[in-house]
């Protein structure tokens, strides 16, 4: 079973936060989780992009991890 996470670095790559969905979605397979990443990353990038089209964070990474880790 897998859950989605996002790593967002606001100013520099040294100032990062690992975030999780709330409430978390649990996926039975890594493939299901990776498929959901596409939509989540698109929505998150839209949310974090300013009116000039620039991403307002230094780094954005969305991925999946095993819930038992």
C-alpha positions, 0 to 999 in steps of 0.5 A, a space after each residue: 500500500 502506498 501514499 503520496 507525498 510532496 517535497 516543497 522547498 520554499 526559498 532554497 533546496 536547503 529549506 524543504 518540507 515533506 508534506 502529505 495529503 490530508 486526509 491521506 489517500 491510500 493506493 493498493 499499488 505503486 502504479 495507482 499512486 504514480 497515476 494519481 501523481 500526474 493530476 496532483 502535480 499539475 494541480 499543485 504547480 498551477 496553485 504555486 505558479 504566479 500570474 507571470 507563469 513562474 513557479 513560486 517555490 525553489 523545488 517541487 517533487 511529488 512521489 509515492 512511498 510505502 505506508 509501512 516505512 
